[in-house]
Amino acid sequence: MHKAELPLVSLSQARIKSVPLQLSTQGHVVSLNQVDIQSQVIGTVKSVAFKEGDFVKQGQLLFTLDDSTQQASLRRAVATLAESHSLLGKAQSDLARGRSLRAKNYISASDWDTLKSAQQQYAAQSSAAQQDIETAQAQLGYTKIYAPISGKAGAVNVHIGSLVQPGSASPMVSINQFDPIGVSFTLPETNLNAVLAAQSSGPVKVWVKNAKGEAVEGQLDFINNTVSTDSGTMTFKAHFSNAEYLLWPGAFEDISVDAGTQNVVVLPAQAVQNGPDGHFVYLVGSTRQVFTQAITLLRMQQGMAIVDGLAQGTHVVVEGGNALRPGMTVALASHAPTAGQN
């Protein structure tokens, strides 16, 4: 009577391999630039040139305020300058005549000083009037409010006829920059050295998935200067091109960070078993009896299991392990008993 055939298994050797180090975490999308639009002058809203929720371009007209007060101020400043120029012209003519008389000693020192003082006074008035015109022109310019950045406009908090003024509690509208856009995330402080080492070799790539499920590549550009004592993590930020507006501020995203490479112990993924106490592999002893070795599965990557707790060169069962139990005797694929062997 033939004995039952021994389970046939194949072995594979744990080996050290340099593999890309990818750090996985979660974070949220943030606008790299948000601007709250406030009026710089007191005035009444005359027109709103966009709709709330619109994407606006830098330099695009947003609001026009009633400019009647500013126009009147500008007209007064122009009139004052004209008057000052007229008085300055007369003072300069008087000074020129006085200079001729002084050369002939026909004018007293006191009268000469009066002529010089008048010319200087009206010159100063003309300069001040010119500055008043520039101020009035600036105030008039503030009655047209333009987008300082390109982005998406939020809710409009004022309407035609609303009175606005500097320092209002609520902005007229807020604009969030969408392209480029940022993603903020945290990593354990134990990952910091790996990220810094990768950064020393060049830009660190960061990946997220957009609304279409497509992987989008960004670049790490910020590492915070402190570790959170509450969580033991550090905050990082990356920026991404977002021309199609598929990443939205506030959205939570799965994030992967390319942190260079590392030397790790790798196995074929099928060698890793999962039991009540965690992950393990089967080893074969000198008598061809199998036993288990607990391992820590760090991650699966490109068909490989990256593990901790196993020495380089250890032979593990890679095929035939699903039906095994500790203590069973097995045959190795390269030494399998031939058919009919007793």
C-alpha positions in Angstrom: 0.0 0.0 0.0 1.4 3.3 -1.0 1.9 6.0 1.6 0.1 9.3 1.1 2.1 11.8 -0.9 3.6 14.6 1.0 2.5 18.1 0.3 4.7 19.6 -2.4 6.0 23.1 -1.7 8.3 25.5 -3.5 10.7 27.8 -1.6 11.9 31.3 -2.3 14.6 33.2 -0.6 14.1 36.4 1.3 16.4 39.0 -0.2 17.4 42.6 0.3 16.3 45.0 -2.4 16.4 48.7 -3.0 12.8 49.7 -3.6 11.1 53.1 -3.9 10.0 54.4 -0.6 6.4 55.6 -0.8 4.8 57.1 2.2 1.0 57.0 2.3 -1.2 59.4 4.3 -4.3 61.5 4.0 -4.6 65.3 3.7 -6.8 68.0 2.4 -6.7 70.3 -0.6 -5.9 74.0 0.3 -5.9 77.1 -1.8 -2.4 78.5 -2.0 -3.8 82.1 -2.1 -7.1 83.4 -0.8 -7.9 87.1 -1.1 -10.8 88.8 0.8 -11.9 91.7 -1.4 -12.5 94.9 0.6 -13.3 98.4 -0.5 -10.6 101.0 0.1 -13.0 103.9 0.0 -16.5 104.6 1.4 -19.1 104.4 -1.4 -22.2 102.7 -2.7 -22.0 99.7 -5.0 -23.0 100.8 -8.5 -22.5 97.6 -10.4 -21.3 94.0 -9.9 -19.5 92.7 -13.0 -19.5 89.0 -12.3 -21.6 86.2 -10.8 -20.8 84.6 -7.5 -19.1 81.3 -8.1 -17.5 82.5 -11.3 -13.9 81.8 -12.2 -12.3 85.2 -12.6 -9.1 86.3 -14.1 -6.5 88.6 -12.5 -7.2 92.2 -13.5 -10.9 91.5 -14.2 -13.4 94.2 -13.1 -15.5 93.0 -10.2 -17.3 96.0 -8.7 -17.9 99.6 -9.6 -18.7 102.1 -6.9 -20.5 105.4 -7.2 -17.7 107.8 -7.9 -19.5 111.2 -7.7 -17.7 112.2 -4.4 -14.3 111.2 -5.8 -15.0 113.0 -9.1 -15.9 116.2 -7.2 -12.7 115.9 -5.1 -10.7 115.6 -8.2 -12.3 118.6 -9.8 -11.6 120.7 -6.7 -8.0 119.6 -6.7 -7.6 120.5 -10.3 -9.1 123.9 -9.7 -6.9 124.5 -6.7 -3.8 123.6 -8.8 -4.8 126.0 -11.5 -5.2 128.8 -9.0 -1.9 127.9 -7.4 -0.2 127.9 -10.8 -1.6 131.3 -11.5 -0.5 132.8 -8.2 2.9 131.2 -8.7 3.3 132.7 -12.1 2.5 136.2 -10.8 4.9 135.7 -7.9 7.7 134.5 -10.3 7.1 137.6 -12.5 7.2 139.9 -9.4 10.4 138.2 -8.3 12.0 138.7 -11.7 11.1 142.4 -11.7 12.4 142.7 -8.1 15.7 141.1 -9.1 16.1 143.8 -11.8 15.3 146.6 -9.4 17.6 145.1 -6.7 20.5 145.2 -9.1 20.0 148.9 -9.4 19.4 149.2 -5.6 15.9 150.4 -6.2 14.2 147.9 -3.8 14.6 147.5 -0.1 15.9 144.3 1.5 12.5 143.9 3.2 10.6 144.1 -0.1 13.0 141.7 -1.7 12.5 139.2 1.1 8.7 139.5 0.7 8.9 138.8 -3.1 11.1 135.7 -2.4 8.8 134.5 0.3 5.7 134.8 -1.9 7.3 132.9 -4.7 8.3 130.1 -2.3 4.9 130.0 -0.7 3.0 129.6 -4.0 5.5 127.1 -5.3 4.8 125.0 -2.2 1.0 125.5 -2.7 1.4 124.3 -6.3 3.3 121.2 -5.2 0.7 120.4 -2.5 -2.1 120.9 -5.1 -0.4 118.5 -7.4 -0.2 115.9 -4.6 -3.9 116.5 -3.9 -4.7 115.7 -7.5 -2.7 112.4 -7.3 -4.5 111.5 -4.1 -7.9 112.3 -5.7 -7.0 110.2 -8.7 -6.1 107.3 -6.5 -9.3 107.6 -4.6 -11.2 107.7 -7.9 -9.3 104.6 -9.0 -10.5 102.8 -5.9 -14.1 103.0 -7.1 -13.3 100.3 -9.6 -12.3 97.1 -7.9 -10.4 94.4 -9.9 -9.5 90.8 -9.1 -5.9 90.8 -7.7 -5.6 87.0 -8.5 -7.1 84.5 -10.8 -9.4 82.0 -9.0 -12.9 81.1 -8.1 -15.2 83.7 -6.5 -17.2 82.8 -3.5 -20.5 84.2 -2.2 -21.0 87.9 -3.0 -21.8 89.7 0.2 -22.8 93.1 -1.3 -25.3 94.1 -4.0 -26.1 97.2 -6.0 -26.9 100.0 -3.6 -24.9 98.4 -0.7 -22.8 100.9 1.3 -19.2 99.6 1.6 -16.2 101.0 3.5 -12.7 100.0 4.5 -12.4 97.5 7.3 -15.9 95.9 7.0 -16.4 92.8 9.0 -17.3 90.8 5.9 -15.5 91.0 2.6 -17.3 92.0 -0.5 -16.3 88.6 -1.9 -13.5 86.1 -1.4 -11.4 84.6 -4.2 -9.6 81.3 -3.9 -6.8 80.5 -6.2 -7.3 77.1 -8.0 -4.3 76.8 -10.2 -1.8 75.9 -8.9 -3.4 74.4 -5.8 -2.0 72.9 -2.6 -2.5 69.8 -0.5 -1.6 69.9 3.2 -0.9 66.6 5.0 0.9 65.1 8.0 3.5 62.3 8.4 4.9 60.7 11.5 8.1 62.4 12.6 9.9 59.0 12.0 9.5 59.7 8.2 11.2 63.1 8.4 14.7 61.9 7.7 13.6 59.9 4.7 11.8 62.9 3.2 14.8 65.2 3.9 17.2 62.7 2.3 15.0 62.5 -0.8 14.7 66.3 -0.9 18.5 66.7 -0.9 18.6 64.7 -4.1 16.0 66.8 -5.9 12.3 67.7 -5.9 10.1 65.3 -3.9 7.1 64.1 -5.9 3.7 63.9 -4.2 0.7 62.1 -5.7 -3.1 62.5 -5.3 -6.1 61.4 -7.3 -8.3 64.0 -8.9 -12.1 64.0 -9.3 -11.6 61.7 -12.3 -9.6 59.2 -10.3 -6.5 60.1 -12.2 -3.1 60.2 -10.3 -1.8 63.8 -10.4 1.8 64.6 -9.7 2.8 67.5 -7.5 5.9 68.7 -5.7 6.6 69.1 -2.0 7.4 72.7 -1.2 6.9 73.1 2.5 7.9 71.2 5.7 6.8 72.7 9.0 9.4 73.7 11.5 8.0 71.9 14.5 6.7 68.4 15.5 3.2 68.3 17.0 3.7 67.2 20.6 0.1 65.9 20.6 0.3 63.6 17.6 4.0 63.2 16.9 3.5 64.3 13.3 4.7 67.0 11.1 2.8 69.1 8.6 3.8 69.1 4.9 2.4 70.9 1.9 2.7 70.3 -1.9 1.5 72.2 -4.9 -0.2 70.7 -8.0 -1.2 72.0 -11.4 -5.0 72.2 -11.5 -5.8 73.7 -14.9 -9.0 71.6 -15.1 -10.1 72.5 -11.6 -10.5 68.9 -10.5 -9.0 69.5 -7.0 -11.1 71.6 -4.7 -10.2 73.3 -1.5 -11.3 71.4 1.6 -11.5 68.0 -0.2 -9.8 65.1 1.6 -7.4 63.1 -0.5 -5.3 59.9 -0.3 -1.7 61.0 -0.7 1.5 59.2 -1.6 4.9 60.7 -1.2 8.0 59.5 -3.1 10.7 59.5 -0.4 13.6 58.1 -2.4 14.6 54.4 -2.0 15.4 52.1 0.9 17.0 48.7 1.3 14.3 46.3 2.6 13.6 42.6 2.9 11.3 41.5 0.1 9.4 38.3 -0.6 7.0 37.2 -3.3 3.6 38.4 -2.2 2.1 34.9 -2.2 4.5 33.8 0.5 2.8 35.9 3.1 0.0 34.2 5.1 -2.5 35.9 7.4 -3.7 34.3 10.7 -5.5 35.3 13.9 -2.2 36.7 15.3 -1.2 38.6 12.2 1.0 37.9 9.2 3.4 35.0 9.0 5.4 32.8 6.6 6.1 29.1 6.6 9.6 27.9 6.9 10.9 24.3 6.4 13.1 22.7 9.0 16.0 20.3 8.5 13.5 17.4 8.8 11.3 19.0 6.3 8.7 19.8 8.9 7.1 23.2 8.4 6.8 25.9 11.1 5.7 29.5 11.2 7.6 32.7 11.5 5.7 35.8 12.5 6.5 38.9 10.4 5.4 42.5 10.1 4.0 43.3 6.6 5.1 46.8 5.9 3.4 47.1 2.6 2.7 45.4 -0.8 4.4 46.9 -3.8 4.6 45.7 -7.4 3.9 42.1 -6.5 6.4 42.1 -3.6 5.8 41.9 0.1 8.1 44.3 2.0 8.5 42.8 5.5 10.2 43.1 8.8 11.2 40.3 11.1 12.9 38.0 8.6 16.6 37.7 7.9 18.0 38.0 4.5 18.6 34.6 2.9 15.8 32.8 4.8 14.0 30.3 2.6 10.2 30.6 2.9 7.3 28.6 1.3 6.1 30.5 -1.7 3.8 27.9 -3.3 1.7 25.2 -1.7 1.4 27.0 1.6 -2.4 27.4 1.7 -3.0 23.8 2.9 -0.1 23.6 5.4 -0.2 23.4 9.1 2.7 23.7 11.5 4.4 20.3 12.1 3.5 18.9 8.7 6.2 17.2 6.7 6.5 18.4 3.1 8.3 17.6 0.0 10.3 20.3 -1.8 9.5 20.8 -5.4 13.1 20.2 -6.4 13.2 17.0 -4.3 9.7 15.8 -4.7 9.2 12.0 -4.4 8.6 10.3 -7.6 5.3 8.7 -8.3 4.8 5.3 -6.6 7.6 5.8 -4.1 7.0 4.0 -0.7 
